Amino acid sequence: MKLHLILSFVLLGTVSSFHLKNEALKRESPEEAETQNQEQEMPEEEEFLASAEGDSRAEQEEATELVPVPSTKEDINVCPKEEDVIHLKGSPECKTCRYLLIRQCQTYQQAQFTCQSCYRGRLVAIHSFAFNLILQQSAYAINQGQVWIGAHVSGWGACLRYSWLDGSRWDFAYWAVGQPGSGGGQCVALCTKGGHWRRVPCAHSLPFICSY
């Protein structure tokens, strides 16, 4: 009888111990599972961060490539080659003045800058029909329709004003038919056929005449 009781207590203790271990395992398993999930998720987060950093660097590199490189002074200050320069006759109004016809086509502003930086002069001012004829006959030989001169137009409609870049007086003009009122631009070019003047958009590229 005692032996049966002892065996019953032993079996009861074993079963109780087994149930306690199972409950402990059940309690621990969610925490361990969560820990394992976190460990598995960490590499994915690291990969995402690494990918984001890579994309950011790629965007920065692309933006850097799109930034235009500014022109250097060496590029801007290149003067026309000697073969592109034609020395012209002097003006009856100015015996000491020198004039150059530059074959190289440039915008109005570029042409004025070239006259200043390369020859210490300006785009030419014209004060007589005789000098206008000399320039027209010389420019006709380069087979270009127009050349820049130093005249500039400002204002609108009936309030147009005309001036020379060298600051000299506006005392002569040789406009083509319909000019200058019909517009076309604020800068002025001399037509190599006929010698008349026309308003032309300043952004056009034309040969030009410097005086110095």
GROMACS elastic network, one bead per residue, 0.5 to 0.9 nm:
[ bonds ]
;  ai    aj funct       b0    kb
    1     4     6  0.52119   500
    1     5     6  0.64373   500
    1     6     6  0.87622   500
    2     5     6  0.50823   500
    2     6     6  0.61850   500
    2     7     6  0.86464   500
    3     6     6  0.51126   500
    3     7     6  0.62064   500
    3     8     6  0.85743   500
    4     7     6  0.51636   500
    4     8     6  0.61255   500
    4     9     6  0.87264   500
    5     8     6  0.50308   500
    5     9     6  0.62849   500
    5    10     6  0.86594   500
    6     9     6  0.52197   500
    6    10     6  0.62405   500
    6    11     6  0.86954   500
    7    10     6  0.50489   500
    7    11     6  0.61402   500
    7    12     6  0.84841   500
    8    11     6  0.52140   500
    8    12     6  0.60584   500
    8    13     6  0.85951   500
    9    13     6  0.60981   500
    9    14     6  0.85883   500
   10    13     6  0.51786   500
   10    14     6  0.62366   500
   10    15     6  0.87169   500
   11    14     6  0.50745   500
   11    15     6  0.61816   500
   11    16     6  0.85669   500
   12    15     6  0.52265   500
   12    16     6  0.61336   500
   12    17     6  0.85665   500
   13    16     6  0.51042   500
   13    17     6  0.60589   500
   13    18     6  0.85813   500
   14    17     6  0.51372   500
   14    18     6  0.61995   500
   14    19     6  0.87332   500
   15    18     6  0.50831   500
   15    19     6  0.62776   500
   15    20     6  0.86943   500
   16    19     6  0.51811   500
   16    20     6  0.62212   500
   16    21     6  0.87032   500
   17    20     6  0.51363   500
   17    21     6  0.62757   500
   17    22     6  0.87361   500
   18    21     6  0.52227   500
   18    22     6  0.63142   500
   18    23     6  0.87744   500
   19    22     6  0.51005   500
   19    23     6  0.62422   500
   19    24     6  0.86221   500
   20    23     6  0.51611   500
   20    24     6  0.61745   500
   20    25     6  0.86174   500
   21    24     6  0.50562   500
   21    25     6  0.61541   500
   21    26     6  0.86201   500
   22    25     6  0.50465   500
   22    26     6  0.61613   500
   22    27     6  0.86560   500
   23    26     6  0.50137   500
   23    27     6  0.62073   500
   23    28     6  0.86013   500
   24    27     6  0.51274   500
   24    28     6  0.61498   500
   24    29     6  0.85151   500
   25    28     6  0.51009   500
   25    29     6  0.58776   500
   26    29     6  0.52733   500
   26    30     6  0.72396   500
   27    30     6  0.64579   500
   27    31     6  0.74743   500
   28    31     6  0.54468   500
   28    32     6  0.61365   500
   28    33     6  0.85162   500
   29    32     6  0.50240   500
   29    33     6  0.58439   500
   29    34     6  0.84286   500
   30    34     6  0.60285   500
   30    35     6  0.85056   500
   31    34     6  0.50430   500
   31    35     6  0.61198   500
   31    36     6  0.85364   500
   32    36     6  0.60501   500
   32    37     6  0.84652   500
   33    36     6  0.50210   500
   33    37     6  0.60592   500
   33    38     6  0.85726   500
   34    38     6  0.61495   500
   34    39     6  0.85649   500
   35    38     6  0.50928   500
   35    39     6  0.61845   500
   35    40     6  0.85929   500
   36    40     6  0.61216   500
   36    41     6  0.85261   500
   37    41     6  0.60139   500
   37    42     6  0.85956   500
   38    42     6  0.60811   500
   39    42     6  0.53671   500
   39    43     6  0.74870   500
   40    43     6  0.63582   500
   40    44     6  0.74396   500
   41    44     6  0.52571   500
   41    45     6  0.64049   500
   41    46     6  0.87515   500
   42    45     6  0.51486   500
   42    46     6  0.61522   500
   42    47     6  0.85308   500
   43    47     6  0.59838   500
   43    48     6  0.85013   500
   44    47     6  0.50140   500
   44    48     6  0.61433   500
   44    49     6  0.86551   500
   45    49     6  0.61762   500
   45    50     6  0.85148   500
   46    49     6  0.51105   500
   46    50     6  0.60562   500
   46    51     6  0.84507   500
   47    50     6  0.50491   500
   47    51     6  0.60075   500
   47    52     6  0.85315   500
   48    52     6  0.60877   500
   48    53     6  0.85823   500
   49    52     6  0.50005   500
   49    53     6  0.61278   500
   49    54     6  0.85098   500
   50    53     6  0.51166   500
   50    54     6  0.61498   500
   50    55     6  0.86646   500
   51    54     6  0.50088   500
   51    55     6  0.61887   500
   51    56     6  0.86055   500
   52    55     6  0.50821   500
   52    56     6  0.61399   500
   52    57     6  0.86288   500
   53    56     6  0.50581   500
   53    57     6  0.61993   500
   53    58     6  0.85872   500
   54    57     6  0.51668   500
   54    58     6  0.61637   500
   54    59     6  0.86539   500
   55    58     6  0.50176   500
   55    59     6  0.61559   500
   55    60     6  0.86157   500
   56    59     6  0.51253   500
   56    60     6  0.62206   500
   56    61     6  0.86509   500
   57    60     6  0.50598   500
   57    61     6  0.61444   500
   57    62     6  0.85569   500
   58    61     6  0.51154   500
   58    62     6  0.61143   500
   58    63     6  0.85526   500
   59    62     6  0.50489   500
   59    63     6  0.60446   500
   59    64     6  0.85019   500
   60    63     6  0.50589   500
   60    64     6  0.60976   500
   60    65     6  0.86406   500
   61    64     6  0.50319   500
   61    65     6  0.62802   500
   61    66     6  0.87728   500
   62    65     6  0.51016   500
   62    66     6  0.63676   500
   62    67     6  0.89569   500
   63    66     6  0.50967   500
   63    67     6  0.65154   500
   64    67     6  0.53719   500
   64    68     6  0.86718   500
   65    68     6  0.77179   500
   71    74     6  0.81411   500
   71    75     6  0.62559   500
   71    76     6  0.70851   500
   72    75     6  0.53304   500
   72    76     6  0.65680   500
   72    77     6  0.87911   500
   73    76     6  0.50470   500
   73    77     6  0.59012   500
   73    78     6  0.86127   500
   74    77     6  0.53851   500
   74    78     6  0.64512   500
   75    78     6  0.59554   500
   76    79     6  0.86031   500
   77   114     6  0.77469   500
   77   117     6  0.72541   500
   77   118     6  0.77728   500
   78    81     6  0.87917   500
   78   114     6  0.85255   500
   78   118     6  0.83630   500
   79   114     6  0.68194   500
   79   117     6  0.82385   500
   79   118     6  0.58877   500
   80    83     6  0.81829   500
   80    84     6  0.61861   500
   80    85     6  0.69845   500
   80   102     6  0.73571   500
   80   103     6  0.85108   500
   80   104     6  0.69656   500
   80   114     6  0.82920   500
   80   118     6  0.83366   500
   81    84     6  0.53582   500
   81    85     6  0.68523   500
   81   104     6  0.88217   500
   82    85     6  0.52670   500
   82    86     6  0.82018   500
   83    86     6  0.77565   500
   83   103     6  0.86497   500
   84   101     6  0.82050   500
   84   102     6  0.57717   500
   84   103     6  0.50266   500
   84   104     6  0.62577   500
   85   100     6  0.64110   500
   85   101     6  0.58037   500
   85   103     6  0.63527   500
   85   104     6  0.83271   500
   86    99     6  0.85301   500
   86   100     6  0.55980   500
   86   102     6  0.64334   500
   86   103     6  0.78018   500
   86   138     6  0.87700   500
   87    98     6  0.79157   500
   87    99     6  0.61708   500
   87   101     6  0.64500   500
   87   102     6  0.89400   500
   88    98     6  0.74363   500
   88    99     6  0.53359   500
   88   100     6  0.57593   500
   88   101     6  0.68979   500
   88   134     6  0.84085   500
   88   135     6  0.77591   500
   88   138     6  0.71665   500
   89    98     6  0.76685   500
   89    99     6  0.70084   500
   89   100     6  0.89504   500
   89   134     6  0.74562   500
   89   135     6  0.84163   500
   89   138     6  0.87948   500
   90    93     6  0.85242   500
   90    94     6  0.70629   500
   90    95     6  0.62259   500
   90    96     6  0.76076   500
   90    97     6  0.63094   500
   90    98     6  0.60148   500
   90    99     6  0.67008   500
   90   131     6  0.84488   500
   90   134     6  0.88655   500
   91    94     6  0.52132   500
   91    95     6  0.62420   500
   91    96     6  0.85170   500
   91    97     6  0.70665   500
   91    98     6  0.81762   500
   91    99     6  0.84710   500
   91   126     6  0.89577   500
   91   130     6  0.85028   500
   91   131     6  0.58350   500
   91   134     6  0.83270   500
   92    95     6  0.63451   500
   92   128     6  0.87767   500
   92   130     6  0.78988   500
   92   131     6  0.69083   500
   93    97     6  0.89416   500
   93   127     6  0.79000   500
   93   128     6  0.82513   500
   93   131     6  0.82812   500
   94    97     6  0.54791   500
   94    98     6  0.87238   500
   95    98     6  0.83705   500
   97   211     6  0.67921   500
   97   212     6  0.58909   500
   98   210     6  0.82746   500
   98   211     6  0.56552   500
   98   212     6  0.53449   500
   99   124     6  0.77166   500
   99   209     6  0.68700   500
   99   210     6  0.56209   500
   99   212     6  0.64970   500
  100   208     6  0.82980   500
  100   209     6  0.55353   500
  100   210     6  0.51536   500
  100   211     6  0.65056   500
  100   212     6  0.84929   500
  101   135     6  0.87212   500
  101   138     6  0.81676   500
  101   139     6  0.73079   500
  101   147     6  0.87453   500
  101   207     6  0.74259   500
  101   208     6  0.59081   500
  101   210     6  0.65344   500
  102   105     6  0.78289   500
  102   111     6  0.89333   500
  102   207     6  0.56442   500
  102   208     6  0.53933   500
  102   209     6  0.61149   500
  102   210     6  0.76847   500
  103   142     6  0.72005   500
  103   144     6  0.88700   500
  103   206     6  0.82147   500
  103   208     6  0.70659   500
  103   209     6  0.89623   500
  104   205     6  0.88194   500
  104   206     6  0.74159   500
  104   207     6  0.54191   500
  104   208     6  0.78430   500
  105   111     6  0.82018   500
  105   147     6  0.87923   500
  105   204     6  0.87935   500
  105   205     6  0.50227   500
  105   208     6  0.74189   500
  106   109     6  0.80010   500
  106   110     6  0.57449   500
  106   111     6  0.55681   500
  106   203     6  0.85411   500
  106   204     6  0.74508   500
  106   206     6  0.53272   500
  106   207     6  0.64410   500
  106   208     6  0.78150   500
  107   110     6  0.51316   500
  107   111     6  0.59736   500
  107   112     6  0.85954   500
  107   148     6  0.87115   500
  107   202     6  0.61900   500
  107   203     6  0.51686   500
  107   204     6  0.53343   500
  107   206     6  0.64591   500
  107   207     6  0.87177   500
  108   111     6  0.51262   500
  108   112     6  0.62655   500
  108   113     6  0.86384   500
  108   148     6  0.68306   500
  108   149     6  0.87479   500
  108   150     6  0.88598   500
  108   187     6  0.71171   500
  108   188     6  0.88147   500
  108   201     6  0.86097   500
  108   202     6  0.51711   500
  108   203     6  0.65822   500
  108   204     6  0.72522   500
  108   205     6  0.71695   500
  108   206     6  0.77934   500
  108   208     6  0.83918   500
  109   112     6  0.51858   500
  109   113     6  0.61750   500
  109   114     6  0.86303   500
  109   202     6  0.72789   500
  109   203     6  0.80493   500
  110   113     6  0.50011   500
  110   114     6  0.60969   500
  110   115     6  0.86452   500
  110   205     6  0.89403   500
  111   114     6  0.50606   500
  111   115     6  0.62718   500
  111   116     6  0.86990   500
  111   122     6  0.86860   500
  111   123     6  0.73883   500
  111   148     6  0.79223   500
  111   205     6  0.88474   500
  111   206     6  0.85371   500
  111   207     6  0.81102   500
  111   208     6  0.65846   500
  111   209     6  0.85008   500
  111   210     6  0.83900   500
  112   115     6  0.51425   500
  112   116     6  0.63077   500
  112   117     6  0.86802   500
  112   121     6  0.84111   500
  112   122     6  0.59013   500
  112   123     6  0.57088   500
  112   150     6  0.80397   500
  112   165     6  0.87605   500
  112   208     6  0.87629   500
  112   210     6  0.80072   500
  113   116     6  0.51088   500
  113   117     6  0.59544   500
  113   118     6  0.81579   500
  113   122     6  0.80215   500
  114   117     6  0.52596   500
  114   118     6  0.55029   500
  114   119     6  0.74188   500
  114   120     6  0.86612   500
  114   121     6  0.86343   500
  114   122     6  0.84009   500
  114   210     6  0.86454   500
  115   118     6  0.57020   500
  115   119     6  0.53266   500
  115   120     6  0.62032   500
  115   121     6  0.50750   500
  115   122     6  0.50546   500
  115   123     6  0.64339   500
  115   209     6  0.83858   500
  115   210     6  0.55899   500
  115   211     6  0.76327   500
  115   212     6  0.81346   500
  116   119     6  0.57396   500
  116   122     6  0.57101   500
  116   123     6  0.85668   500
  116   210     6  0.87351   500
  116   212     6  0.88099   500
  117   120     6  0.57097   500
  117   121     6  0.78408   500
  118   121     6  0.80282   500
  119   122     6  0.82191   500
  119   210     6  0.80103   500
  119   211     6  0.83230   500
  119   212     6  0.66359   500
  120   211     6  0.87712   500
  120   212     6  0.63708   500
  121   124     6  0.85692   500
  121   166     6  0.86558   500
  121   210     6  0.64741   500
  121   211     6  0.55260   500
  122   125     6  0.84246   500
  122   150     6  0.72059   500
  122   165     6  0.70248   500
  122   166     6  0.64634   500
  122   209     6  0.85070   500
  122   210     6  0.55027   500
  122   211     6  0.56048   500
  122   212     6  0.66448   500
  123   148     6  0.74509   500
  123   149     6  0.54757   500
  123   151     6  0.81511   500
  123   164     6  0.86305   500
  123   165     6  0.70105   500
  123   166     6  0.77770   500
  123   208     6  0.73039   500
  123   209     6  0.57995   500
  123   211     6  0.60272   500
  123   212     6  0.87874   500
  124   148     6  0.84232   500
  124   149     6  0.53030   500
  124   151     6  0.80772   500
  124   164     6  0.82944   500
  124   165     6  0.81960   500
  124   166     6  0.80151   500
  124   208     6  0.85513   500
  124   209     6  0.57895   500
  124   210     6  0.51586   500
  124   212     6  0.84491   500
  125   149     6  0.67155   500
  125   150     6  0.53795   500
  125   151     6  0.68161   500
  125   164     6  0.60357   500
  125   165     6  0.75458   500
  125   166     6  0.71228   500
  125   168     6  0.76168   500
  125   210     6  0.89303   500
  125   211     6  0.78067   500
  126   129     6  0.81400   500
  126   131     6  0.67166   500
  126   132     6  0.63114   500
  126   149     6  0.82181   500
  126   150     6  0.82295   500
  126   151     6  0.85461   500
  126   164     6  0.86258   500
  126   170     6  0.88339   500
  126   171     6  0.88194   500
  126   172     6  0.70785   500
  126   173     6  0.80054   500
  127   130     6  0.87394   500
  127   131     6  0.72875   500
  127   132     6  0.78350   500
  127   169     6  0.84577   500
  127   170     6  0.76294   500
  127   171     6  0.62045   500
  127   172     6  0.51117   500
  127   173     6  0.77159   500
  128   131     6  0.54814   500
  128   132     6  0.62639   500
  128   133     6  0.87186   500
  128   171     6  0.83165   500
  128   172     6  0.61120   500
  128   173     6  0.81650   500
  129   133     6  0.61117   500
  129   134     6  0.87276   500
  129   172     6  0.78997   500
  129   173     6  0.84444   500
  129   174     6  0.78330   500
  130   133     6  0.51937   500
  130   134     6  0.64906   500
  130   135     6  0.89498   500
  131   134     6  0.50272   500
  131   135     6  0.63691   500
  131   136     6  0.86115   500
  132   135     6  0.52512   500
  132   136     6  0.61446   500
  132   137     6  0.86975   500
  132   174     6  0.83897   500
  132   190     6  0.87307   500
  132   195     6  0.67958   500
  132   196     6  0.87629   500
  133   136     6  0.50215   500
  133   137     6  0.61101   500
  133   138     6  0.85492   500
  133   194     6  0.84806   500
  133   195     6  0.65636   500
  134   137     6  0.53718   500
  134   138     6  0.62680   500
  134   139     6  0.86426   500
  135   138     6  0.51651   500
  135   139     6  0.60045   500
  135   140     6  0.84824   500
  135   190     6  0.87016   500
  135   192     6  0.84085   500
  135   195     6  0.79603   500
  135   209     6  0.84494   500
  136   139     6  0.51584   500
  136   140     6  0.60171   500
  136   190     6  0.73769   500
  136   191     6  0.72502   500
  136   192     6  0.51929   500
  136   193     6  0.71828   500
  136   194     6  0.71680   500
  136   195     6  0.50436   500
  136   196     6  0.86413   500
  137   140     6  0.52417   500
  137   141     6  0.71657   500
  137   192     6  0.71899   500
  137   193     6  0.83218   500
  137   194     6  0.87925   500
  137   195     6  0.80801   500
  138   141     6  0.58937   500
  138   142     6  0.79442   500
  138   192     6  0.83528   500
  139   142     6  0.58119   500
  139   143     6  0.77602   500
  139   144     6  0.75939   500
  139   145     6  0.88293   500
  139   146     6  0.81459   500
  139   147     6  0.73674   500
  139   190     6  0.89363   500
  139   191     6  0.86213   500
  139   192     6  0.56576   500
  139   193     6  0.88391   500
  139   207     6  0.89518   500
  139   209     6  0.88444   500
  140   143     6  0.59565   500
  140   144     6  0.69748   500
  140   145     6  0.78789   500
  140   146     6  0.87860   500
  140   191     6  0.85447   500
  140   193     6  0.65425   500
  141   144     6  0.80471   500
  141   192     6  0.84701   500
  142   145     6  0.88789   500
  142   192     6  0.88953   500
  143   192     6  0.82048   500
  144   147     6  0.74763   500
  144   191     6  0.86640   500
  144   192     6  0.69529   500
  144   206     6  0.82143   500
  144   207     6  0.77779   500
  145   190     6  0.85090   500
  145   191     6  0.58681   500
  145   192     6  0.54927   500
  145   193     6  0.70724   500
  145   206     6  0.88514   500
  146   189     6  0.58549   500
  146   190     6  0.54241   500
  146   192     6  0.54831   500
  146   193     6  0.83100   500
  146   195     6  0.89871   500
  146   197     6  0.88547   500
  146   198     6  0.88195   500
  146   206     6  0.67693   500
  146   207     6  0.73818   500
  146   208     6  0.85308   500
  147   188     6  0.86726   500
  147   189     6  0.52503   500
  147   190     6  0.53647   500
  147   191     6  0.67252   500
  147   192     6  0.72464   500
  147   206     6  0.56026   500
  147   209     6  0.70773   500
  148   151     6  0.84087   500
  148   187     6  0.80497   500
  148   188     6  0.63392   500
  148   190     6  0.63189   500
  148   205     6  0.89351   500
  148   206     6  0.63717   500
  148   207     6  0.63237   500
  148   209     6  0.64077   500
  149   152     6  0.87067   500
  149   164     6  0.88772   500
  149   187     6  0.84161   500
  149   188     6  0.62155   500
  149   189     6  0.55491   500
  149   190     6  0.65263   500
  149   208     6  0.64187   500
  149   209     6  0.60977   500
  149   210     6  0.79295   500
  150   163     6  0.83335   500
  150   164     6  0.55165   500
  150   165     6  0.54391   500
  150   166     6  0.75909   500
  150   187     6  0.81581   500
  150   188     6  0.71991   500
  150   189     6  0.83521   500
  150   209     6  0.82754   500
  150   210     6  0.84035   500
  151   162     6  0.70066   500
  151   163     6  0.57585   500
  151   165     6  0.64695   500
  151   186     6  0.88884   500
  151   187     6  0.65583   500
  151   188     6  0.54342   500
  151   189     6  0.79380   500
  152   161     6  0.83061   500
  152   162     6  0.57865   500
  152   163     6  0.54035   500
  152   164     6  0.62314   500
  152   165     6  0.72090   500
  152   186     6  0.58869   500
  152   188     6  0.59942   500
  152   199     6  0.85865   500
  153   160     6  0.67470   500
  153   161     6  0.57090   500
  153   163     6  0.66853   500
  153   180     6  0.86581   500
  153   185     6  0.79421   500
  153   187     6  0.61701   500
  153   188     6  0.75205   500
  153   199     6  0.79425   500
  154   159     6  0.83493   500
  154   160     6  0.57003   500
  154   161     6  0.51485   500
  154   162     6  0.65084   500
  154   163     6  0.83418   500
  154   186     6  0.63043   500
  154   187     6  0.89761   500
  155   158     6  0.82970   500
  155   159     6  0.55326   500
  155   161     6  0.59682   500
  155   162     6  0.88836   500
  155   186     6  0.89101   500
  156   159     6  0.53383   500
  156   160     6  0.52503   500
  156   161     6  0.84146   500
  156   181     6  0.89269   500
  157   160     6  0.61509   500
  157   181     6  0.70961   500
  158   181     6  0.82625   500
  160   180     6  0.87575   500
  160   181     6  0.82843   500
  162   170     6  0.70402   500
  163   166     6  0.86779   500
  163   167     6  0.71909   500
  163   168     6  0.78401   500
  163   169     6  0.75100   500
  163   170     6  0.60556   500
  164   167     6  0.54472   500
  164   168     6  0.60178   500
  164   169     6  0.73427   500
  164   170     6  0.68990   500
  165   168     6  0.76803   500
  167   170     6  0.88085   500
  168   171     6  0.88610   500
  169   172     6  0.87291   500
  170   173     6  0.78889   500
  173   196     6  0.87874   500
  173   197     6  0.78920   500
  174   190     6  0.89420   500
  174   195     6  0.77052   500
  174   196     6  0.53724   500
  174   197     6  0.57764   500
  174   198     6  0.89538   500
  175   178     6  0.79734   500
  175   179     6  0.55904   500
  175   180     6  0.65985   500
  175   190     6  0.89639   500
  175   195     6  0.88655   500
  175   196     6  0.52781   500
  175   198     6  0.63062   500
  175   199     6  0.88962   500
  176   179     6  0.53975   500
  176   180     6  0.77416   500
  176   191     6  0.87600   500
  176   195     6  0.85865   500
  176   197     6  0.55162   500
  176   198     6  0.61724   500
  177   180     6  0.83684   500
  177   196     6  0.85550   500
  178   181     6  0.64395   500
  178   182     6  0.58374   500
  178   183     6  0.88344   500
  179   182     6  0.55459   500
  179   183     6  0.70218   500
  179   184     6  0.89402   500
  179   197     6  0.77953   500
  179   198     6  0.63134   500
  179   199     6  0.72514   500
  180   183     6  0.59164   500
  180   184     6  0.82989   500
  180   197     6  0.84218   500
  180   198     6  0.68008   500
  180   199     6  0.63813   500
  181   184     6  0.89032   500
  182   199     6  0.85806   500
  183   186     6  0.79536   500
  183   198     6  0.86576   500
  183   199     6  0.62682   500
  183   200     6  0.80943   500
  184   187     6  0.86047   500
  184   198     6  0.78572   500
  184   199     6  0.51280   500
  184   200     6  0.51086   500
  184   201     6  0.60699   500
  185   188     6  0.76850   500
  185   198     6  0.87574   500
  185   199     6  0.50759   500
  185   202     6  0.65081   500
  186   199     6  0.61680   500
  186   200     6  0.65643   500
  186   201     6  0.62337   500
  186   202     6  0.65893   500
  187   198     6  0.84017   500
  187   199     6  0.56250   500
  187   200     6  0.54079   500
  187   201     6  0.60975   500
  187   202     6  0.52800   500
  188   197     6  0.65586   500
  188   198     6  0.56311   500
  188   200     6  0.56865   500
  188   201     6  0.82835   500
  188   202     6  0.81602   500
  189   196     6  0.84709   500
  189   197     6  0.56368   500
  189   198     6  0.54946   500
  189   199     6  0.64488   500
  189   200     6  0.65162   500
  189   206     6  0.85351   500
  189   208     6  0.85149   500
  190   193     6  0.87632   500
  190   194     6  0.88470   500
  190   195     6  0.57788   500
  190   196     6  0.57832   500
  190   198     6  0.65380   500
  191   194     6  0.63802   500
  191   196     6  0.53799   500
  191   197     6  0.60003   500
  191   198     6  0.72818   500
  192   195     6  0.54577   500
  192   196     6  0.79313   500
  193   196     6  0.78021   500
  199   202     6  0.89043   500
  200   203     6  0.84644   500
  200   204     6  0.73373   500
  201   204     6  0.58653   500
  202   205     6  0.80553   500
